[in-house]
Amino acid sequence: MKNKLLVVLIFSVILFGCSQLSDNAQADLPVGFDVVSKTERSTNGSKNIYELKHRRTGCYVMYSSSRDSGDISGLTQIMVKENGVSVPFCEPD
């Protein structure tokens, strides 16, 4: 009886512990980024554009996602001009 209870307890901890996402994470977004903004590009919410900030480097990217089978999702680095040269837009913490 104790073994069954222990197995159920361990299974429930694994099940509920692994299913929790952080407050700012979403299942369809790349790992390691925080959402800065989200823009819905369709009426049914199937196409979205996210502005994301990389947690380690502080660099910003745009991420487009789509639930339509014919569309492709993609990640694009946000660039700014400094002294006439394009450089990644980053804000280190």
Backbone torsions as a table, in degrees:
resi	resn	phi	psi	omega
1	MET	NA	-42.2	179.4
2	LYS	-64.9	-36.8	179.6
3	ASN	-64.6	-41.4	178.6
4	LYS	-64.8	-41.0	178.6
5	LEU	-64.4	-40.9	178.7
6	LEU	-64.5	-42.8	178.8
7	VAL	-63.7	-43.5	178.7
8	VAL	-63.5	-41.7	179.3
9	LEU	-63.5	-46.6	-180.0
10	ILE	-63.9	-44.3	179.6
11	PHE	-61.2	-42.8	-179.1
12	SER	-67.8	-36.5	176.8
13	VAL	-64.1	-44.5	179.4
14	ILE	-64.9	-45.6	-178.1
15	LEU	-61.6	-51.3	-176.9
16	PHE	-78.6	-31.6	178.9
17	GLY	-68.8	-40.0	-178.2
18	CYS	-80.0	-17.9	-177.7
19	SER	-86.1	-9.3	-178.0
20	GLN	-83.1	130.2	174.6
21	LEU	-103.1	155.9	176.6
22	SER	-66.9	165.3	-176.5
23	ASP	-58.0	-32.0	-173.5
24	ASN	-106.5	7.0	-177.5
25	ALA	-97.9	148.9	174.3
26	GLN	-135.3	149.0	-172.3
27	ALA	-63.3	-31.7	-176.2
28	ASP	-91.2	4.6	-178.5
29	LEU	-99.6	155.3	177.2
30	PRO	-62.7	148.6	-179.7
31	VAL	-75.9	144.6	176.0
32	GLY	93.9	7.8	-178.6
33	PHE	-122.1	150.3	172.4
34	ASP	-107.9	143.0	179.7
35	VAL	-78.9	125.6	175.6
36	VAL	-95.4	-44.8	177.5
37	SER	-153.2	161.1	179.0
38	LYS	-137.7	133.7	177.0
39	THR	-124.0	124.1	176.5
40	GLU	-87.1	127.6	-176.4
41	ARG	-106.2	12.0	175.7
42	SER	-147.7	161.1	-176.4
43	THR	-72.0	-26.4	-179.1
44	ASN	-97.0	5.7	176.6
45	GLY	75.9	16.2	-177.2
46	SER	-82.7	-18.4	179.0
47	LYS	-123.1	123.6	-177.4
48	ASN	-133.6	149.4	173.0
49	ILE	-121.2	126.8	-178.8
50	TYR	-114.1	141.0	165.8
51	GLU	-99.0	122.4	-175.9
52	LEU	-119.9	151.6	175.5
53	LYS	-120.4	126.6	179.4
54	HIS	-70.3	129.8	-174.5
55	ARG	-64.9	-37.8	-174.5
56	ARG	-83.1	-44.4	-174.3
57	THR	-94.8	-23.0	-176.8
58	GLY	80.3	8.9	-179.6
59	CYS	-83.7	146.1	-177.8
60	TYR	-99.4	143.4	177.0
61	VAL	-137.9	159.6	171.4
62	MET	-106.5	135.7	179.9
63	TYR	-126.5	122.5	176.7
64	SER	-104.9	134.3	179.4
65	SER	-130.3	150.8	179.6
66	SER	-146.8	141.3	175.6
67	ARG	-94.9	-0.7	176.8
68	ASP	-78.1	141.2	-175.1
69	SER	-68.5	-26.6	-177.4
70	GLY	-85.8	-12.4	-176.8
71	ASP	-95.5	155.0	-179.1
72	ILE	-114.1	137.8	174.1
73	SER	-85.4	151.9	-178.8
74	GLY	-155.4	157.3	-179.3
75	LEU	-118.4	128.9	-178.2
76	THR	-130.5	128.4	178.3
77	GLN	-68.8	132.8	175.0
78	ILE	-83.3	127.1	-176.7
79	MET	-115.2	151.4	173.9
80	VAL	-131.6	160.1	178.0
81	LYS	-96.7	126.5	172.8
82	GLU	-127.3	118.2	-178.6
83	ASN	55.4	39.5	177.7
84	GLY	78.2	6.9	-178.5
85	VAL	-119.8	135.5	176.5
86	SER	-78.4	126.4	179.1
87	VAL	-132.8	154.7	178.3
88	PRO	-63.2	142.0	177.8
89	PHE	-83.4	109.3	-177.9
90	CYS	-133.8	144.2	173.6
91	GLU	-130.1	91.5	-179.3
92	PRO	-62.9	145.8	180.0
93	ASP	-73.2	NA	NA
